[in-house]
Amino acid sequence: MTFRFTDAAGLGDAVRGADALFLWDFFSSALEGVWAQCDALRWVHVAAAGVDKLLFPELRDSRVVVTNARGIFDRPIAEYVLAAVLAHLKLLREGYDLQREHVWRHRETDPLRGRRALVVGTGSIGRDIGRLLRAVDVEVTGAGRTARSGDPDFGTIIASSGLADAVGDFDIVVNVTPLTDATRNLFDRKVFGAMRPSAYFVNVGRGQSVVEADLVDALTAGELAGAALDVFRTEPLPENSPLWDVPTLAISPHLSGDSAGWLDALAAQFVRLADLWLAGEELPHPVDKQLGFVPTAGA
């Protein structure tokens, strides 16, 4: 058995004759440029949950199996969402600002119990978000590609295509959708305008799912109570982005899933999958390359 280690510049030579590729640099799009040299490739594993940076027409149409880091980021991202919502309701950012100014000001905070949350994206990460929110007495509904009832985690799932008609019923709206043609610019002026003025928006999916200018307008006009963004259309976020200066917006640099030990967990996951693949066994949870994500069983 031969192992080759390379960077993007050497991928064209390294991939010749290779049966499998572990794409550690999950933002790399180098594979498309060397596809002609992929003469034996049968399996690609990417160390990320989202595969939008990887998929291109030739790979989609090939027989190459694609797997992702399913399960690694679920709990850390769910904890980030819960923390973001609690920080908003319990006025933690405001408290920190007052502390720096040495100001003692009593305030009333808002309860989390009894809030209604819509989790847009019903994959494994969205399901962990839903379970954690439900554990603190939040009523959770899912939104996905197809509407259905009787879901084991969400109960009711509404169609994300009708988001603008549904978001007004919720206090918390979380985006964790994969980036596809259907989810690009999903959250726009129409959707933000349909939310409650008291609603809080969290994006841990992909930046391209949000029309950022529309979000800035909604927050600035007071049409939303606040938002937390961990992903952006351009990363790193440019210094001149208007997002930086919105008082009710919390920004983090795409770290919601990167809990201590995550790199070791990614490596260990690949080893487990490689053992299965080398034994000739079927790989669990392959990516549906036409859909652009791992479909949920029974959906």
C-alpha positions in Angstrom: 0.0 0.0 0.0 1.3 3.4 -1.0 0.5 6.7 0.7 1.3 10.1 -0.9 1.2 13.4 0.9 1.0 16.6 -1.1 -0.2 20.2 -1.2 -2.5 21.6 -3.9 0.5 22.4 -6.2 1.5 18.7 -6.3 -1.9 17.2 -6.4 -1.8 16.6 -10.2 1.2 14.2 -9.9 0.1 12.6 -6.6 -3.4 11.7 -7.7 -2.2 9.7 -10.7 -3.0 6.0 -9.9 -4.5 6.9 -6.6 -7.6 4.9 -5.5 -8.6 7.3 -2.7 -8.1 10.9 -1.8 -8.3 12.4 1.7 -8.9 16.1 1.2 -7.7 17.6 4.5 -7.9 21.2 3.1 -11.7 21.3 3.0 -11.7 24.7 1.3 -9.5 23.5 -1.6 -10.9 23.4 -5.1 -7.7 21.9 -6.5 -9.3 18.6 -7.4 -11.3 20.0 -10.3 -8.1 21.4 -11.9 -6.4 17.9 -11.9 -9.5 15.8 -12.7 -7.9 14.6 -16.0 -5.1 13.0 -14.0 -7.6 11.1 -11.7 -7.3 7.8 -13.6 -8.0 5.4 -10.8 -9.9 7.4 -8.2 -12.8 5.7 -6.5 -13.3 7.5 -3.2 -12.9 11.1 -1.9 -13.2 12.0 1.7 -13.3 15.6 2.7 -12.6 16.8 6.3 -15.7 19.1 6.4 -19.4 18.8 6.7 -20.2 21.0 3.7 -19.1 19.7 0.3 -20.0 22.7 -1.8 -16.3 23.6 -2.3 -15.6 20.1 -3.6 -18.3 19.2 -6.0 -18.0 20.0 -9.7 -19.8 18.6 -12.7 -17.3 15.9 -13.6 -17.1 14.6 -10.0 -20.9 14.7 -9.7 -21.3 12.6 -12.8 -18.6 10.1 -11.9 -18.8 6.9 -10.0 -16.4 8.2 -7.3 -17.9 7.9 -3.8 -17.7 11.1 -1.7 -17.9 11.1 2.1 -17.7 14.0 4.5 -17.0 14.6 8.2 -20.5 13.8 9.2 -21.0 13.7 13.0 -17.7 15.5 14.0 -19.2 19.0 14.2 -22.8 18.3 15.3 -22.5 18.8 19.1 -20.0 21.8 19.0 -22.2 23.7 16.6 -25.3 22.9 18.6 -23.6 24.2 21.7 -22.6 27.4 19.8 -26.2 28.0 18.7 -27.4 27.6 22.3 -24.7 29.9 23.6 -25.5 32.6 21.0 -29.2 32.5 21.9 -28.5 32.6 25.6 -26.0 35.5 25.2 -28.7 37.5 23.4 -31.5 36.8 25.8 -29.4 37.2 28.9 -27.8 40.5 27.7 -24.3 39.2 28.1 -22.7 41.4 25.4 -24.4 44.5 26.9 -23.2 43.4 30.3 -19.6 43.1 29.1 -19.8 46.6 27.6 -21.1 48.0 30.9 -18.4 46.2 32.8 -15.7 47.8 30.8 -17.3 51.2 31.5 -17.6 50.4 35.3 -21.3 50.9 35.1 -23.7 49.0 37.5 -27.1 48.9 35.8 -29.8 46.4 36.8 -31.7 44.9 33.9 -34.3 42.3 33.3 -33.4 39.4 30.9 -35.6 37.3 28.8 -36.4 33.6 29.4 -35.5 30.9 27.0 -38.1 28.4 28.2 -41.2 28.4 26.0 -39.5 30.0 23.0 -40.2 28.6 19.5 -37.3 27.8 17.3 -37.1 27.0 13.6 -34.0 25.0 12.5 -33.6 25.3 8.8 -31.6 22.3 7.7 -32.5 18.8 8.9 -29.2 17.0 8.6 -27.2 15.6 11.5 -26.1 19.1 12.7 -29.6 20.5 12.5 -30.9 17.5 14.5 -28.4 18.0 17.2 -29.3 21.7 17.4 -32.9 20.7 17.7 -32.3 18.1 20.4 -30.2 20.5 22.5 -32.7 23.4 22.2 -35.5 21.0 23.1 -33.6 19.9 26.2 -33.9 23.5 27.6 -37.6 23.6 26.9 -37.6 25.3 23.5 -40.3 24.2 21.1 -38.4 23.2 17.9 -39.7 22.8 14.3 -37.5 21.9 11.3 -37.5 23.2 7.8 -36.1 21.0 5.0 -36.3 20.2 1.3 -39.6 18.4 1.7 -42.4 19.0 4.2 -43.4 16.0 6.3 -44.8 15.0 9.7 -43.8 12.4 12.2 -40.1 13.1 12.1 -38.3 11.5 15.1 -36.4 14.6 16.0 -38.5 17.5 14.7 -42.0 16.1 14.6 -43.1 18.6 12.0 -40.8 19.6 9.1 -41.9 22.5 6.8 -40.7 23.0 3.3 -37.8 25.6 3.2 -39.2 26.8 -0.1 -42.0 28.4 1.9 -39.8 30.0 4.5 -41.2 33.5 4.2 -44.7 32.2 5.1 -43.5 30.4 8.2 -40.7 32.4 9.9 -43.2 34.8 11.6 -44.2 32.0 14.0 -40.8 31.7 15.6 -38.6 33.5 18.1 -35.4 31.9 17.0 -34.4 31.0 13.4 -31.3 29.0 12.8 -29.7 28.3 9.4 -27.7 25.2 9.1 -28.5 24.3 5.5 -25.8 23.0 3.1 -25.1 25.3 0.2 -27.0 24.3 -2.9 -28.9 26.1 -5.7 -32.0 25.9 -3.5 -30.4 27.5 -0.4 -28.2 30.1 -2.1 -29.6 33.6 -1.0 -32.4 31.7 0.9 -32.5 34.4 3.6 -33.3 37.6 1.9 -35.3 40.8 2.4 -38.6 38.9 2.1 -37.7 36.3 4.7 -36.2 38.8 7.2 -39.2 41.1 6.7 -41.5 38.2 7.6 -39.8 37.5 10.9 -41.0 38.9 14.2 -39.3 42.1 15.3 -38.3 40.2 18.5 -36.8 37.3 16.5 -33.1 36.3 16.7 -31.3 34.8 13.7 -28.3 32.5 13.8 -26.3 31.4 10.7 -24.0 28.4 11.1 -24.6 27.0 7.6 -23.0 28.9 4.7 -22.6 32.6 4.2 -23.9 32.4 0.7 -27.3 31.4 2.0 -27.8 34.9 3.4 -28.1 38.2 1.5 -26.0 40.1 4.0 -27.1 43.6 2.8 -30.7 42.6 3.5 -29.8 41.4 7.0 -27.9 44.6 7.8 -31.0 46.6 6.7 -33.3 44.5 8.8 -31.1 44.8 11.9 -30.5 48.5 11.4 -34.2 49.2 11.0 -35.1 47.2 14.1 -37.0 44.7 12.1 -35.0 41.9 13.9 -33.8 41.9 17.5 -30.4 40.6 16.7 -28.3 38.0 14.9 -25.2 35.8 15.3 -23.1 35.0 12.2 -20.4 32.4 12.2 -20.1 32.1 8.4 -19.9 34.8 5.7 -20.0 35.2 1.9 -16.4 36.3 2.0 -14.0 34.8 4.6 -12.1 36.3 6.3 -14.7 39.0 6.6 -13.3 42.2 5.0 -12.4 45.0 7.3 -14.8 47.4 5.4 -17.8 45.1 5.7 -20.8 46.9 7.2 -21.5 43.8 9.3 -18.8 44.7 11.8 -20.6 47.9 12.9 -24.1 46.5 13.5 -24.6 46.7 17.3 -27.1 43.9 17.5 -24.9 41.5 15.4 -22.5 39.0 17.0 -19.6 37.9 14.7 -17.4 34.9 15.0 -14.7 33.7 12.5 -16.2 30.4 11.3 -15.3 28.5 14.5 -18.7 27.1 15.8 -17.7 23.5 15.0 -14.0 23.8 16.0 -14.1 22.5 19.5 -10.8 21.4 21.1 -9.6 18.1 19.6 -11.5 18.5 16.4 -8.5 17.9 14.1 -7.7 14.7 15.9 -11.3 13.6 15.5 -11.2 14.4 11.8 -8.1 12.2 11.3 -9.5 9.4 13.4 -12.7 9.4 11.4 -10.8 9.0 8.2 -8.9 6.1 9.6 -12.1 4.3 10.6 -13.6 4.9 7.1 -10.3 3.8 5.4 -10.4 0.5 7.4 -13.9 -0.2 6.1 -13.0 0.8 2.5 -9.9 -1.3 2.5 -11.9 -4.3 3.7 -14.3 -3.8 0.8 -17.2 -2.8 3.0 -19.8 -0.1 2.1 -19.0 3.3 3.4 -21.7 4.8 5.7 -23.5 8.0 4.9 -22.1 8.8 1.4 -22.8 12.2 0.0 -25.6 12.4 -2.6 -23.5 14.2 -5.2 -26.6 15.5 -7.1 -28.2 16.9 -4.0 -24.9 18.2 -2.5 -25.3 16.7 0.9 -25.9 13.5 2.9 -29.7 12.8 2.7 -31.6 12.0 5.9 -33.0 8.5 6.1 -36.7 8.5 5.4 -36.8 12.1 4.1 
